[in-house]
Amino acid sequence: MAKVLLIGSGGREHALGWKLSQSEQVTEVHYAPGNGGTAGGKGRNIPIDGSKKENFDAIAAWIQKEEIGLTVVGPEAPLAEGIVDFLHEKGIHDVFGPIQAAARLEEDKFFSFDIMQELGIPQAEGIKCHNINEAITAIKEQSSKDGVVIKARGLTGGKGVKVCDSAQEAIDFLEEHKSRFGHEILISERMFGQEFSVFGICDGEDVLTLPVAFQDHKPVFDGDKGPNTGGMGAYGPAPIAPPEVIEEVHRRVMEPIVKAFAQRGTPYCGFLYAGMMMTETGPRVIEFNVRFGDPECQPAMMLLEDDLYDLLKKATAGTLKGHALRCRDGHACCVVLASKGYPGAVTKGLKIQGIEEADALDGVKVFHAGTCLESTELLTSGGRVLGVTSTGEGDFRSVQQQAYKAVACIDTEGGFHFRRDIGAKAHTL
């Protein structure tokens, strides 16, 4: 029997902890720091924000004091800051998440572009730029009649990509981009097609790829309109990526990346997320992330059949070879309830009502993200507040309808913002 420590406070961490707590091998799941929905049952919030570098010492001390059997790092920022390396140096090795050198795959768009070129992994053509003048020249070179894409080099919380309809729009946006994300920019070919996400669990030598792909919904408004967000909802399986496509992504994308890191002496142990686009020439990589997607994690955990604790322990021990990931039959759909104004400034501290009613619906689980408890009241504390998730073995439309039925149960002062078309693309194929 073991205790698990989950670093992070979002919907992804709640979903991972919810799934880990189902293991008979797990006695407690500690969240550092967690949110308003993660405490209870096997869950326990601790007063340490493990995503901040200044708290790495406190995290190590907590792991040793509580005799934590497995530490799982949820968000990308502490991975890029080297939390896994730090814990290894303290003699703590049961940590699931890539070391800092491997976390560059997400943290540094230049690095990921180069490694994909080296390995022949299909991606958008691009030009690395170190200042505005280089970016202007690159935009003129890369832009087609359909536009061009601007990507920030560092971590941006999923908000560092700007899809422009013309070269002039891209040039006009450069100063704003620089003020938000810095002067190093990847100017990329604009690809067309449906996006989908493929996830794997890696142990440093091998990768097990989830047999279901998911579709995230980044823009804030229906019809994929408006600015990008961290994700307004997700569903799976995504019809655009049937099993043969997932197998191709596993063979041409996931495996080569893991093998390359092993050969470099920087083994990759952690979640691997390939953001893909199905183009006219087949699947091509948009980006890599070094953690599970959020909100894709919520429907993924609802569908995953295996004991997640057992899988992650095998990954930290380097013994995944010969195993496979299994998902239940059926579908899952997650609708994000966000504070009004998101992804801009939002009002916090608003009382939330109706979660118990939503959770009582068949096949529904409400995952918390931007929530907190004050006394006994559940309040909003961020932009993305809840991930209302449903699953079932019926057709996708019934699962989608159940998610929105649950959404209708939940309210706050002034209401939530949410997209009403999560999973709409599933009906077009």
N, C-alpha and C positions, 0 to 999 in steps of 0.2 A: 504494500500500500504506500502511496506517495502523495506529497503535496506538489502542486504546480504553481509557478509564478508567471503571470502574464503581464508584460510591460505594455502600457498604453491605456487609452480611455475611450476609444471610439466604438462604433458599431461592429467593426471587424473584431476587436478584442472581446466584446461581449459574445459574439457568435462563436469564436474559437473557444472561449471559456465555457460556454454552454455545451459545446460538443465534448470538450475534454472532461467536463464534470459527469458525463454519461458513462465514462469508463469505470468499471468496477475496481480498477487499480488505483483510482484517484480518490483521496479522502477530502482534500480541500483545494480550491483554486483561489490563489491570492492575486488581486489586481493592483497594479501600481501605476496610476492611482485608481483606475476604474471610474465608474460613473453612477448615476442614480439608480440604475437597474442591475448592476453587477453583484451587489451584496445580497445574500440570501441563499438558502439551500447550502450547497458546498462553497458558494462564493463569499469572499471576504475582501473588502477594500482596505488597502493600507495607505497611510499618509505619506507616501513617497511618490513623486512623479518620476518614474524611471526613464522617461523619454529625455530628460534633461541631463547633460553631461556632468553638471555639478553634483548630481545625486548618484552617480555610478558607485561611489564608495558606500553609500548607504544601502544601495541595492545588494552589493556583495555581502555586506554585513548581515542583511536580512536573510539572504539565501543560506548563509552559514549558520545563523542563529536558529532559523526555523527548519533547517535540514531539508531544504527544497530539493525534490528529486528531478525536476525538469523546469527550466526557464525558457519561456517562449517570448521572443521580441516581436511585437506586433507592427509598429510603425517604422517608416524608413529613416527618420532623422537620427535616432540613437544608433542604428546600424551604420549609417554614414559617419557618425562620430566615433565609432569603434568600440561600442559597448561589449561586443562579443570578445574582441581581443583583450579588453580590460579584464573581463571575468576569467578568461583563460589564464591570464597572468596571475590571477589570484588563486589559481588551482581549481576553478569551477569550470567543468567541461561539459556538463549535461545542459548545454545551451543550444537552442534551436534558432538559428539565424546566421546569415553569412558574416564572415569576418570583414573588416573594413576594406581590404583590397578587393574583395568580391563585390561588396556593396557599391563600388564605383560603377557597376553596370547600370544602376539607376541614377546615382548621384551625378554622374558625368556623362552627358549626352555625346561629347566628343569621343570618350573612351568606348562607349557602346557602339557608336558608328564605326569606329576603327576595328573593333573586334569582329563585328558582323562582316565588314569588308574582308578581313583576313580569313574568315571561315567560309566565305561564300554564302552567307545567310541572306535570303532575299529581303531587301528593305528599300525604302525610298532613296533615290539619289539625293546627295546633299553636299553642302560646302560649309566647312568650319570657319567661322569669322571671329576675329578678336577685337574688332571695333566697328563703329557705325559705317565708316567708308567702305570697309571690306564687305559689310552686310549689304550695302546698296548695290555694289558691283555684283554680288552673288544673287541678289534678288532679280536683277536684270537678266542674269544668265539662267537661273533656274525657273523663272516664272514662265508659265505657258498662258494661253488665252483663258485658261480656267483658274489661274492664280498660283499661289505659292504658300508654303507653311513656314512660320517662324517658331523655333523651339529654344527655350532657355537652356543653358548648360547645366545649372545646378538643380537642387530640389525646389519644387514649387507647389507642393500639395495638390498636384494634378491640375494646376491652373496656368502652367507655363507654356502652353501651346496656343498659337493664334493662326487660324486658317483664314487666309486672305483671298478675296475674289479677283484681285488684280495686283500687278506690281506696284502701282501707285498707292493702293491701300496699305500694302506692306511697308513701303518706304515711309508713309505718313505715320505709321504705328511704331516705328523703331525707337523714337525718343521715349515714348511711354513705356515700351518694353524695357529699355535700358534703365529707366528710373525704378522699375519694379523688380527686375531680375538681373541687372548687370549688363556689361557690354559684350560678353562672350555669347555668341548666338550661332545656332545651327540653322542654316537656310536650307529648306528641304523641298523636294518635289511634292506637289500636291497629288495624292493618290485618291482614287475613287472606288467606292464599294462599301459593303457593310463591314462594320468592325465586330470583332469578337475576342474573347479573352480565354487563354488556355493556361492552366495552372499545374505546377508540378511540385513534388516533395523530393528534395535532393539530399544525399548523404556524403557528398564530397567526391564520389566516383560514379554514382548512378542516379537516375531520376525516374520517379514514378509519376506518370502524367494522368491527371484526372480525366476519365473517359467522357466527360461532359464539358462543353464549352458554354460560356455565358456572354450575354450582351449587356454592357453598361450603357447608361444614358447620361452623357456628360453635360450637354447644354441645359440651361435652367428652365427653359420653357418647352411646351409641347411642340412636336414637329421638329425637334432638334434646333430650336431657335434660341438666340440670346447667348450670353457669355458662358464659358465653360465653368463647371463646378467640380467638386470632388467626386460627384456622381449622384444622380437623382433617382436611381433605381436600377435594378438588374433582374434578369431572368435566365433560366436555363431548363433544358438544353436549348441552345440556339440552333435553329434549323439550318442556318448558313454554314455550320460546321458539323457535318455528320461524322461518324466514327472514322471514315477513311481520311478525312481532312485532319482530324486530331492526330491520327497516326502519322500523317505527313509532317505536321508541326513538331511532333515528338522526335521524329527521325532527322529532320532537316534543321531544326531550331534548338529544341531543348537539349537533346543529347550532345550536340557539338559544343554548346556553351559550357556544360558541366565538365566535359572531357578537357576542354581548353583550359579551364581554371585549374583542374587537377594537374595538367602538364606544366602549368606555370608555377606550381608549388603553392598556390593559394586556393585550396579546395573549397568548393561551394557547398555549404550545408545550410539549407533553409528552404523557404518557399521561393519558387521561381515563377514569375508572371510574364507571359508573352502577350502583349497587346498586338493583335493581328488585324489585317484588313484583307478581305477577299476581293482581289482585283481581277481584271480580265485575264491576267497572266498567272493567276493562282494566289495563294496566301502569301502576304508579305508582312514583315514586322514593322509596326509603328513605333513601339518602345518596349523596353524591359523594365519591370519593377522587381525589387528584391524582397517583396513581402506579398501577402495575399491582398487582392484588390478589395476595396471598400466602396460600393456595397456588394460586389460579387460574392464576398465571403459569406454573407448571410444566406442566400439561397444555396450556395455550395455546401455549407454545413448542414442544411436541412436535407440535402440529397445524399451526402456521404454515408455509406453503409458501414465502413470500417471503424474500428476503435482508434480515434485520432491520437490518443496518448501512446498507444502501442507503436503506431507508425512513427511518431516523432522521436520516441526513445530509440527505435531502430535506426533512424536517420542520424542521431547524434553518436551512435555506436558504429556507424558505417556498415550496417547490415541489411540494407533495403533490397539488395540484389535477390531476384527470384520471387519477389512479392509484386502485387498489382493493386491498384486502387479500384474500389467498387462503389457504384452509386445505385440507389434504389430506382426502380421504375417510376416514371411519372415526371412531374414538372415542379418548379419552384419559382416564385415571383416576389420580389422585394420592391416596395414603394417607399421612398424616403420622404418623410415629413420634415420640412425645413422651416426655420423662422422666416417671417416676412422680411424681405430685403436681401436675403441671401442670394448671391455670394458677396454682397456688400455688407455694410454695417447692419447689425440686428439688435433688437431689444432682448435682453436676457432677464431671467427671473420671473417669467410668466408661468402660472400654474397650469399643469397638464391634467386633463381628465379623460377617463374612458379606456385606459390601457387594460384594466382587468376585464372589461367587457370584450375588448378585441381579442385578448389572449384566450378567452373562453371559447372562441369560435373554432370549429373543427379544422385542424391542420394549420393553425395560425400561431406564430410566435412574433412578439414585438421586441426587437433588439434596440437597446438604448445607445445613443451616441452623445449628443449634447444635452445631457440631463444631470441634475444634481438633487440631492435630498437636503431639505432644510426642515429640521424637526421631522414631521411625518409628511410634509408636503413635497411632491415631485415638481421641480421647476425646470424651465428651459435654461441652458447654459452655453449654447453655441449656435452655429449656423444649421448644420444638419442635426436634427434632434432625435429622430426615431427611424428605424428601418422596419416597416410593417411587412412581414414575410409570411407567405402561405405556401403550402406544398400539398400534393395529392397525386393519386394515380390516375385520375380522370384526364380528360383532354386539357390542353393548356388554357383554353378560354375559361373553363370552370375554376381553375386555380387562380387565374388573373382576377376574375370576378370576386373570389373569396378575399383576395388581398384588399381590393377596394371596398368591400363590405366592412372589413376590419378598419380601414382608414376612416370610414364614416362614423365609427364609434368614438374616435379620439378628437379632442378639441383643446384649444387654448384661447386666451383672450386675443381677439382679432383674427383667430384662425391660423392654420398652417398654410404654407405654400407647398404644393406638390404637383408633379406632372400626372396627367390623366391618361397618358398613352404608353405607360411602361409595358413593354412586350408587344406593342402593336406590330412590329416587324415580323413577329412569329406568325402572324395571320397572312402575310403576303407571299409565303413560300409554300 
